[in-house]
Amino acid sequence: MKNLILTVMATCLGIHFSQADVERPNIVYILADDMGYGDVQILNPERGKIPTPNMDQVARDGMIFTDAHTTSSVCTPTRYGIITGRYNWRSELQWHVLDGYGLPLIHTDRTTVPSFLSENGYTTAMIGKWHLGLDIPTTDGKKAEPAGKLRQKMKKGAFDPSELSNIDWKGTIQGGPVDLGFDSWFGITASLDYPPYVWIRDRNWVGEGTHAKAFARPGPASEDFEAVEVLDKLAAESVDYISGYENEKPFFIYIPLPSPHTPIVPSKKWQGKSGIGRYGDYMMQTDDFVGQVVKALEAKGIAENTILIVTSDNGCSKAAGFKQLEENGHFASAQYRGSKADLWEGGHRVPFLVKWPEVISAGSVSDVLTCQTDLLATCAELLGKKLPANAGEDSESILPVFKGEPVDFSRKGLIHHSVSGHFSYRQGKWKLLLAKGSAGWTAPTEKAMAKVADAPEGQLYDLEADPGEKNNLYVSNPEIVETLLAQLKEDIGNGRSTAGPKQENDLPLDQIELWKGDKTR
C-alpha cells in the first residue's frame, strides 16, 4: 500500500519513478547449515517433533516452496551456487568441500549477488560462515595450513603459539566476502568443525590463534573463541545491524549460520528444551535465531517491505543421530529418502520459506521446481536490470512466483550433485541419477553397489508416484533415460542451463565426469 501511495503522489507531482525505484525491498537471506526438510515442523507435521514456531510463522505469513533444491548435497558447493547463480561443478571444485584453509573458489571478476546489488544501490552485509575459501596471509608466504601432529601437541599441553600454524594474524585476508561485493563481513572461515577458530571482521582477524582447540578438528583458536557461543554472537550481530541501520539505501544481509551442523552445541538456555536430544535443542536455537531477526525487522518498522528467505544448504546430516531422533518420532528428511551428501531427495530438497508482506500473500504454497541459484536472476528482475551474459548462467527469476503469477523458465530442468561428484537430472516428475546407490553417505553407497553384479548403472524415479524413490524405473524406461541424459549433457556443455550465449566452464569438459569414475562417457 505504501508503494502504491508513493507512485500516485509521484505521478501527481510529475515525477517519474521506475517500479524498481519505488519498491526496492530489503533482502535478508538466512541459510541454516544441515537443516533437513523435515526439521521444520510446518513442513513435516506428522513426523516432525522439533518445535520451530518462528520458521512456522514465517511460512504462515509468506510462502512455502515445496520443491526447492540446493545445487549440491553438501556445504561449499551449495554456497557457491547461491552467491553466483551458477552450478558449483562449473568451478574447479568437482566433489566434497573446502576446509577452513581453502583458497578462494569464486573469482573476483565474477558477478555475484552482493556485487550486483551493490552496483544497483544496495548496502550489502554478510554475518556468519563463509566456507568458500580465502587467501589467508601467512608468515612464510606458503598456503595457510595447521601444524602437523597438532593433536599430539595439544595432549602435551605446552607449545609455542608459532607451532600452531603459519598464519599471519596481523595480515590482511583477501579473496573473501568483501572482495566479492559485500560491504562488510563478520563471521568465521568455515564450519565450526574446521579451524582456524578465530573471528573475522571484513579482511582482518579479530584476535590471534594463539591457543589450540578442537571442536572436532584441532587447530589454532583465539583464547575467547568457544563454539557454543557462536550462534548467540551471530544473532546479536544480526539484530544490531538491523536495529542500527540508518542508511537510506535498502540492504541485503546474507546470514549463513553454523547450525544445526556439527559440533552440535546448543547454548545452556536451549539444552534439554526439545526433549529428543541435543540436535533437537540446537534446531530450536536455530529457529529462535530466525525469530530474533523477524522481531528486529518488525521493531525497525521495515518488515513489510523486506524479503526474508529462510532455507538450508543441504539435508540433515547423519551426525544429528537419526536413530535417536526416529525413536522419538522425528524424521529429519520427512517423507524423502536419504540425507546430507546423497543424490536422493533428502540430500538436496530443503526448506525454502519466503516472507514479503507487501507482495506475497500469507499462507501461499508453491510447487514450482526451483533452485537456490535463482536468487541472482530474481534480484535482477526485481530491480528491472539485465544480467551480463556471463553471470547467473543457471539462475531463473522466481519473482513472478512471489506475486502469484505463472513462470516460464528457459531452464529445462535442474541438475543435482552429490558429495562424491555424481550427477542427477530432474525434469518435471522424472529424476535420473547417474549412480547405482545414494552417491553419498546413506546405504547402499556406491562402494557397496559396485559389488552387486546385476545392479542397473543408474536410477530413474517418478517423483509424483514415488517421492520416496523406492521403485527404480531405469531399465524399463530407456527413452526417458535417454532424453534426460541428453538434456544433462547439453546443460553441461553449454556452460549454462538458461537461455543465453554459450559460456565456458572453469574446467575442460573432459575433466567434468558425467559418469563418476568413467572418463570414457
C-alpha positions as CSV (number, residue, x, y, z in Angstrom):
1,M,0.0,0.0,0.0
2,K,2.8,2.4,0.9
3,N,4.4,1.9,-2.5
4,L,1.1,2.5,-4.3
5,I,0.6,5.8,-2.4
6,L,4.2,6.9,-3.4
7,T,3.5,6.0,-7.0
8,V,0.3,8.0,-7.1
9,M,1.9,11.0,-5.4
10,A,4.9,10.9,-7.8
11,T,2.5,10.9,-10.8
12,C,0.6,13.8,-9.5
13,L,3.8,15.8,-9.0
14,G,5.1,14.9,-12.4
15,I,7.9,12.8,-11.0
16,H,8.6,9.5,-12.9
17,F,10.0,6.6,-10.9
18,S,10.5,3.1,-12.2
19,Q,8.9,0.3,-10.3
20,A,12.3,-0.7,-9.0
21,D,13.0,2.8,-7.7
22,V,9.7,2.8,-5.7
23,E,9.6,-0.7,-4.5
24,R,13.2,-1.8,-3.8
25,P,12.8,-4.0,-0.7
26,N,15.4,-5.0,1.8
27,I,16.6,-8.6,1.4
28,V,17.5,-10.9,4.3
29,Y,18.8,-14.4,3.4
30,I,19.1,-16.8,6.3
31,L,20.9,-20.1,5.4
32,A,20.9,-22.8,8.0
33,D,23.5,-25.5,7.9
34,D,22.5,-29.2,7.6
35,M,18.8,-28.5,8.4
36,G,16.6,-31.1,6.8
37,Y,13.3,-30.6,5.0
38,G,11.6,-32.4,7.9
39,D,13.2,-30.4,10.6
40,V,10.8,-27.5,10.1
41,Q,7.6,-28.6,11.8
42,I,5.1,-27.0,9.4
43,L,6.7,-28.9,6.5
44,N,6.5,-32.2,8.4
45,P,3.5,-32.0,10.7
46,E,3.1,-35.8,11.2
47,R,6.7,-36.8,11.6
48,G,8.4,-33.7,12.8
49,K,8.8,-33.5,16.6
50,I,11.1,-30.4,17.0
51,P,9.1,-27.2,17.7
52,T,10.0,-24.5,15.2
53,P,7.4,-21.8,15.9
54,N,9.4,-18.9,14.3
55,M,10.0,-20.7,11.0
56,D,6.4,-21.9,11.0
57,Q,5.2,-18.3,11.4
58,V,7.4,-17.2,8.5
59,A,5.7,-19.8,6.4
60,R,2.3,-18.8,7.6
61,D,3.0,-15.2,6.9
62,G,4.5,-15.9,3.5
63,M,5.1,-18.7,1.0
64,I,6.3,-22.3,1.3
65,F,8.3,-23.7,-1.7
66,T,7.7,-27.4,-1.5
67,D,10.1,-28.3,-4.4
68,A,13.2,-26.2,-3.7
69,H,16.7,-27.5,-4.1
70,T,20.3,-26.8,-3.3
71,T,22.8,-27.3,-6.2
72,S,24.7,-29.9,-4.1
73,S,24.1,-32.1,-1.2
74,V,27.0,-30.6,0.8
75,C,28.1,-27.2,2.0
76,T,30.7,-25.4,0.0
77,P,29.3,-26.1,-3.5
78,T,25.8,-25.0,-2.4
79,R,27.1,-21.7,-1.2
80,Y,28.9,-21.2,-4.5
81,G,25.6,-21.6,-6.3
82,I,23.7,-19.2,-4.0
83,I,26.3,-16.4,-4.4
84,T,27.0,-16.8,-8.1
85,G,23.7,-18.2,-9.6
86,R,25.9,-20.9,-11.3
87,Y,26.2,-24.6,-10.7
88,N,29.1,-25.5,-8.4
89,W,30.6,-28.1,-10.6
90,R,31.2,-25.5,-13.3
91,S,34.0,-24.3,-10.9
92,E,37.3,-26.1,-10.1
93,L,35.6,-27.9,-7.2
94,Q,34.2,-31.2,-8.5
95,W,33.5,-33.0,-5.3
96,H,33.5,-32.7,-1.5
97,V,34.0,-29.3,0.3
98,L,36.8,-26.9,1.2
99,D,38.3,-26.8,4.6
100,G,39.0,-23.7,6.8
101,Y,42.2,-23.0,5.0
102,G,40.9,-23.5,1.4
103,L,41.8,-21.0,-1.3
104,P,39.1,-18.7,-2.9
105,L,36.7,-20.6,-5.1
106,I,34.9,-17.6,-6.6
107,H,36.9,-15.4,-8.9
108,T,36.8,-11.8,-8.0
109,D,35.8,-10.7,-11.6
110,R,32.6,-12.8,-11.4
111,T,29.2,-11.1,-10.9
112,T,27.8,-12.2,-7.5
113,V,24.5,-11.5,-5.7
114,P,26.2,-8.9,-3.4
115,S,28.2,-7.2,-6.2
116,F,25.2,-6.9,-8.4
117,L,23.1,-5.5,-5.6
118,S,25.9,-3.1,-4.5
119,E,26.2,-1.8,-8.0
120,N,22.4,-1.2,-8.0
121,G,22.1,0.9,-4.9
122,Y,22.1,-1.7,-2.0
123,T,24.2,-1.8,1.1
124,T,25.4,-5.4,1.4
125,A,26.5,-7.3,4.6
126,M,27.4,-10.8,5.5
127,I,27.1,-12.2,9.0
128,G,28.2,-15.8,9.5
129,K,30.0,-18.7,8.0
130,W,31.8,-18.3,4.6
131,H,33.2,-21.7,3.6
132,L,34.1,-20.6,0.0
133,G,37.8,-20.1,0.5
134,L,40.1,-17.2,1.5
135,D,43.5,-16.0,0.6
136,I,44.9,-16.1,4.2
137,P,48.1,-14.2,4.9
138,T,51.0,-16.4,6.1
139,T,54.3,-15.8,7.8
140,D,56.2,-17.9,5.2
141,G,54.4,-17.0,2.0
142,K,53.0,-20.5,1.6
143,K,49.4,-21.6,1.7
144,A,47.9,-21.4,5.2
145,E,47.7,-24.7,7.0
146,P,47.7,-26.1,10.5
147,A,50.8,-27.5,12.1
148,G,51.4,-31.2,11.8
149,K,50.7,-33.6,14.7
150,L,48.7,-30.8,16.4
151,R,46.5,-33.2,18.4
152,Q,49.6,-34.8,19.9
153,K,51.0,-31.4,20.8
154,M,47.7,-30.4,22.4
155,K,47.9,-33.5,24.6
156,K,51.3,-32.5,25.8
157,G,49.8,-29.1,26.8
158,A,52.9,-27.0,26.2
159,F,53.9,-25.5,22.9
160,D,54.8,-22.2,21.3
161,P,51.9,-20.4,19.5
162,S,54.0,-20.3,16.3
163,E,53.8,-24.1,16.2
164,L,50.0,-23.9,15.6
165,S,50.0,-22.7,12.1
166,N,51.8,-20.4,9.6
167,I,49.0,-17.8,9.6
168,D,50.0,-14.2,9.9
169,W,47.3,-13.0,12.4
170,K,48.1,-9.3,11.7
171,G,47.9,-9.7,7.9
172,T,45.1,-8.8,5.5
173,I,42.7,-11.5,4.3
174,Q,41.9,-11.4,0.6
175,G,39.5,-13.1,-1.8
176,G,36.6,-13.3,0.7
177,P,33.2,-11.7,1.0
178,V,34.4,-8.0,1.0
179,D,36.2,-8.7,-2.3
180,L,33.1,-10.2,-3.9
181,G,30.6,-7.5,-3.3
182,F,29.9,-7.4,0.4
183,D,30.4,-4.0,2.2
184,S,31.1,-5.8,5.5
185,W,31.5,-9.2,7.0
186,F,31.6,-10.6,10.5
187,G,32.0,-14.3,10.8
188,I,34.2,-17.4,10.5
189,T,36.1,-19.1,7.7
190,A,34.0,-22.3,7.5
191,S,32.0,-24.7,9.7
192,L,32.6,-24.9,13.4
193,D,34.4,-28.2,13.0
194,Y,37.0,-26.6,10.7
195,P,39.8,-24.4,12.1
196,P,41.0,-21.7,12.4
197,Y,38.7,-20.8,15.3
198,V,39.1,-17.0,15.2
199,W,36.6,-14.4,14.3
200,I,37.0,-12.2,11.2
201,R,35.7,-8.7,10.5
202,D,35.9,-7.6,6.9
203,R,39.6,-8.5,6.0
204,N,41.0,-8.7,9.4
205,W,41.3,-11.3,12.2
206,V,39.7,-10.4,15.5
207,G,42.3,-11.7,17.8
208,E,45.0,-14.3,17.2
209,G,45.1,-18.0,17.0
210,T,47.5,-18.4,19.9
211,H,45.6,-21.3,21.5
212,A,44.8,-24.7,20.3
213,K,41.2,-26.0,20.4
214,A,39.4,-29.0,18.8
215,F,35.7,-28.7,18.4
216,A,36.1,-31.7,16.0
217,R,39.4,-31.0,14.1
218,P,42.2,-29.4,16.1
219,G,43.5,-26.0,15.1
220,P,44.6,-22.6,16.2
221,A,42.0,-20.5,18.1
222,S,41.7,-17.2,19.9
223,E,41.6,-17.5,23.6
224,D,37.9,-16.4,23.9
225,F,36.5,-18.4,20.9
226,E,34.0,-21.0,22.0
227,A,31.8,-22.9,19.6
228,V,28.8,-22.9,22.0
229,E,28.8,-19.1,21.9
230,V,29.0,-18.6,18.2
231,L,25.3,-18.7,17.3
232,D,24.4,-16.2,20.0
233,K,27.1,-13.8,18.9
234,L,25.9,-14.0,15.3
235,A,22.3,-13.4,16.4
236,A,23.4,-10.3,18.4
237,E,25.4,-9.0,15.4
238,S,22.5,-9.5,13.0
239,V,20.0,-7.8,15.3
240,D,22.4,-4.9,16.0
241,Y,22.9,-4.4,12.2
242,I,19.2,-4.2,11.5
243,S,18.3,-2.1,14.5
244,G,21.2,0.3,14.0
245,Y,20.7,0.6,10.2
246,E,20.2,4.3,9.2
247,N,21.3,4.4,5.5
248,E,18.6,5.4,3.0
249,K,19.7,2.6,0.7
250,P,17.9,-0.8,1.0
251,F,20.1,-3.5,2.4
252,F,20.9,-7.1,1.6
253,I,22.0,-9.2,4.5
254,Y,23.3,-12.8,3.9
255,I,23.3,-14.7,7.2
256,P,24.8,-18.2,6.8
257,L,24.5,-20.0,10.1
258,P,26.8,-22.6,11.6
259,S,23.8,-24.6,12.9
260,P,22.5,-27.2,13.3
261,H,25.7,-28.6,11.8
262,T,28.3,-30.3,14.0
263,P,29.6,-29.6,16.5
264,I,26.1,-29.8,17.9
265,V,26.4,-27.2,20.7
266,P,23.2,-25.7,21.9
267,S,23.7,-23.0,24.5
268,K,22.8,-23.6,28.1
269,K,19.4,-21.8,27.6
270,W,18.4,-24.4,25.0
271,Q,19.9,-27.6,26.4
272,G,17.1,-30.1,27.1
273,K,14.4,-28.0,25.5
274,S,13.4,-30.4,22.7
275,G,13.2,-33.5,24.8
276,I,14.7,-35.6,22.0
277,G,18.4,-34.8,22.3
278,R,21.0,-32.2,21.5
279,Y,20.2,-31.9,17.8
280,G,16.6,-31.0,18.6
281,D,17.8,-28.4,21.1
282,Y,20.2,-26.9,18.5
283,M,17.4,-26.8,16.0
284,M,15.2,-24.9,18.4
285,Q,18.0,-22.4,19.0
286,T,18.4,-22.1,15.2
287,D,14.7,-21.4,15.0
288,D,15.0,-18.8,17.7
289,F,17.7,-17.0,15.7
290,V,15.1,-16.6,12.9
291,G,12.7,-15.2,15.4
292,Q,15.2,-12.6,16.6
293,V,15.7,-11.4,13.1
294,V,12.0,-11.2,12.4
295,K,11.5,-9.2,15.6
296,A,14.3,-6.8,14.7
297,L,12.8,-6.1,11.3
298,E,9.4,-5.5,12.9
299,A,10.8,-3.3,15.7
300,K,12.6,-1.2,13.0
301,G,9.4,-0.9,11.1
302,I,10.7,-2.4,7.9
303,A,9.3,-5.9,7.9
304,E,6.5,-5.1,5.4
305,N,8.9,-4.4,2.5
306,T,11.7,-6.8,3.4
307,I,12.1,-10.1,1.6
308,L,13.0,-12.7,4.2
309,I,14.2,-16.0,2.9
310,V,14.9,-19.0,5.3
311,T,16.5,-22.1,3.8
312,S,19.3,-24.7,4.3
313,D,22.5,-25.6,2.5
314,N,21.6,-29.3,2.2
315,G,19.7,-32.0,4.0
316,C,20.2,-33.1,7.6
317,S,23.5,-34.9,8.4
318,K,23.6,-38.3,10.0
319,A,25.7,-36.7,12.7
320,A,22.3,-35.5,14.1
321,G,21.7,-39.0,15.3
322,F,18.9,-40.4,13.1
323,K,18.4,-43.4,15.3
324,Q,17.7,-41.4,18.4
325,L,15.6,-38.9,16.5
326,E,13.4,-41.5,14.8
327,E,12.9,-43.4,18.0
328,N,11.4,-40.2,19.2
329,G,9.2,-39.9,16.1
330,H,11.3,-37.3,14.3
331,F,12.2,-37.9,10.7
332,A,14.6,-35.1,9.5
333,S,14.1,-35.8,5.8
334,A,10.3,-36.1,6.2
335,Q,8.9,-38.4,3.5
336,Y,12.1,-38.3,1.4
337,R,14.9,-40.8,1.1
338,G,18.4,-40.1,2.0
339,S,20.1,-37.2,3.8
340,K,23.1,-34.8,3.5
341,A,25.7,-35.9,0.9
342,D,23.2,-38.0,-1.1
343,L,21.7,-37.7,-4.6
344,W,18.3,-38.8,-3.2
345,E,15.9,-36.1,-2.3
346,G,16.8,-35.9,1.4
347,G,20.2,-34.7,0.3
348,H,19.2,-31.6,-1.6
349,R,15.4,-30.9,-1.2
350,V,15.4,-28.3,1.5
351,P,13.1,-25.9,3.4
352,F,12.6,-22.7,1.4
353,L,10.3,-20.1,3.1
354,V,9.8,-16.6,1.8
355,K,8.1,-13.8,3.6
356,W,7.4,-10.4,1.9
357,P,4.2,-8.9,3.3
358,E,3.9,-6.2,0.6
359,V,3.8,-8.7,-2.2
360,I,3.4,-12.3,-1.0
361,S,0.0,-13.5,0.1
362,A,0.1,-15.0,3.6
363,G,-0.2,-18.8,3.6
364,S,0.9,-19.3,0.0
365,V,2.3,-22.5,-1.2
366,S,4.3,-23.1,-4.5
367,D,5.2,-26.4,-6.0
368,V,7.4,-24.7,-8.7
369,L,10.7,-26.6,-9.2
370,T,13.3,-24.1,-8.1
371,C,16.9,-23.9,-7.1
372,Q,18.9,-21.7,-4.8
373,T,20.9,-20.4,-7.8
374,D,17.7,-18.5,-8.6
375,L,18.5,-15.6,-6.2
376,L,20.6,-13.6,-8.6
377,A,18.1,-13.6,-11.5
378,T,15.3,-12.8,-9.1
379,C,17.2,-9.8,-7.8
380,A,17.9,-8.7,-11.4
381,E,14.2,-8.8,-12.3
382,L,13.3,-7.1,-9.0
383,L,15.4,-4.2,-10.0
384,G,14.5,-4.2,-13.7
385,K,18.1,-4.9,-14.7
386,K,19.6,-7.4,-17.1
387,L,22.4,-9.7,-16.0
388,P,25.6,-9.9,-18.1
389,A,25.8,-12.9,-20.4
390,N,28.5,-14.5,-18.2
391,A,26.6,-14.1,-14.9
392,G,23.9,-16.2,-13.3
393,E,24.2,-18.9,-16.0
394,D,21.9,-21.2,-14.0
395,S,19.6,-18.7,-12.5
396,E,15.9,-18.1,-13.2
397,S,13.8,-15.4,-11.6
398,I,11.1,-16.6,-9.2
399,L,9.8,-13.1,-8.7
400,P,6.6,-14.0,-10.6
401,V,6.0,-16.8,-8.1
402,F,6.1,-14.3,-5.2
403,K,3.4,-12.4,-7.0
404,G,1.2,-15.4,-7.6
405,E,1.9,-15.3,-11.3
406,P,3.0,-18.2,-13.6
407,V,6.6,-18.7,-14.6
408,D,8.0,-19.8,-17.9
409,F,11.6,-20.9,-17.3
410,S,14.0,-21.3,-20.2
411,R,15.8,-23.8,-18.0
412,K,14.5,-27.3,-18.9
413,G,15.2,-28.9,-15.5
414,L,17.6,-29.0,-12.5
415,I,21.0,-30.6,-12.1
416,H,21.8,-32.2,-8.7
417,H,25.2,-33.1,-7.4
418,S,26.4,-35.3,-4.5
419,V,29.4,-35.1,-2.2
420,S,31.2,-37.6,-4.4
421,G,30.6,-35.6,-7.6
422,H,27.8,-37.8,-9.0
423,F,25.2,-36.2,-11.2
424,S,21.4,-36.3,-11.2
425,Y,18.9,-34.6,-13.5
426,R,15.4,-33.6,-12.7
427,Q,12.7,-32.6,-15.2
428,G,9.1,-32.4,-14.2
429,K,8.2,-35.6,-12.4
430,W,11.2,-37.5,-13.7
431,K,14.5,-37.8,-11.9
432,L,17.6,-39.5,-13.4
433,L,20.5,-40.5,-11.1
434,L,23.9,-41.4,-12.7
435,A,24.7,-43.6,-9.7
436,K,23.8,-47.1,-8.5
437,G,23.3,-46.1,-4.9
438,S,23.0,-42.9,-2.8
439,A,26.2,-41.4,-4.2
440,G,26.7,-40.2,-0.7
441,W,26.7,-41.5,2.8
442,T,23.4,-43.4,3.0
443,A,23.4,-47.1,2.4
444,P,23.6,-48.5,-0.1
445,T,26.7,-46.5,-1.1
446,E,28.4,-46.6,-4.5
447,K,31.1,-48.8,-3.0
448,A,28.5,-51.3,-1.8
449,M,26.6,-51.3,-5.1
450,A,29.7,-51.9,-7.1
451,K,29.7,-55.4,-5.7
452,V,26.1,-56.1,-6.9
453,A,26.6,-57.7,-10.3
454,D,23.1,-57.1,-11.7
455,A,22.6,-53.6,-10.4
456,P,21.4,-51.1,-13.0
457,E,24.0,-48.5,-13.9
458,G,21.6,-45.7,-12.9
459,Q,18.3,-44.9,-11.3
460,L,15.1,-43.3,-12.6
461,Y,12.2,-42.3,-10.5
462,D,8.7,-40.9,-11.0
463,L,8.6,-38.5,-8.0
464,E,4.9,-37.9,-8.4
465,A,4.1,-41.5,-7.8
466,D,7.2,-42.4,-5.8
467,P,8.5,-39.4,-3.8
468,G,10.4,-41.8,-1.6
469,E,12.5,-43.1,-4.6
470,K,11.9,-46.8,-4.0
471,N,10.9,-48.0,-7.4
472,N,13.8,-47.8,-9.9
473,L,12.4,-47.4,-13.4
474,Y,15.8,-47.1,-15.1
475,V,15.7,-50.4,-17.1
476,S,12.0,-50.2,-18.1
477,N,12.1,-46.6,-19.4
478,P,15.2,-46.3,-21.7
479,E,13.6,-43.5,-23.8
480,I,13.1,-41.2,-20.7
481,V,16.6,-42.0,-19.5
482,E,18.0,-41.1,-23.0
483,T,16.0,-37.8,-23.1
484,L,17.1,-36.7,-19.6
485,L,20.7,-37.7,-20.2
486,A,20.8,-35.7,-23.4
487,Q,19.5,-32.6,-21.7
488,L,22.0,-33.0,-18.8
489,K,24.9,-33.2,-21.4
490,E,23.6,-30.2,-23.2
491,D,23.4,-28.1,-20.0
492,I,26.9,-29.1,-19.0
493,G,28.3,-28.5,-22.5
494,N,26.7,-25.1,-23.0
495,G,28.2,-23.7,-19.8
496,R,24.7,-22.7,-18.8
497,S,21.2,-24.1,-18.3
498,T,19.3,-20.9,-19.0
499,A,18.8,-19.0,-22.3
500,G,21.8,-17.0,-23.5
501,P,25.1,-17.2,-25.2
502,K,27.2,-20.3,-24.6
503,Q,29.7,-19.9,-21.8
504,E,32.8,-21.7,-20.6
505,N,33.0,-23.9,-17.5
506,D,36.1,-23.3,-15.4
507,L,37.4,-26.8,-16.3
508,P,37.6,-28.5,-19.7
509,L,34.6,-30.8,-20.4
510,D,36.8,-33.9,-20.2
511,Q,37.6,-33.0,-16.5
512,I,33.9,-32.9,-15.6
513,E,33.0,-36.6,-15.1
514,L,29.4,-37.2,-16.2
515,W,29.5,-40.8,-15.0
516,K,31.7,-40.6,-11.9
517,G,34.7,-43.0,-12.3
518,D,34.3,-43.5,-16.0
519,K,36.0,-40.8,-18.1
520,T,35.2,-42.5,-21.3
521,R,31.5,-41.5,-21.2
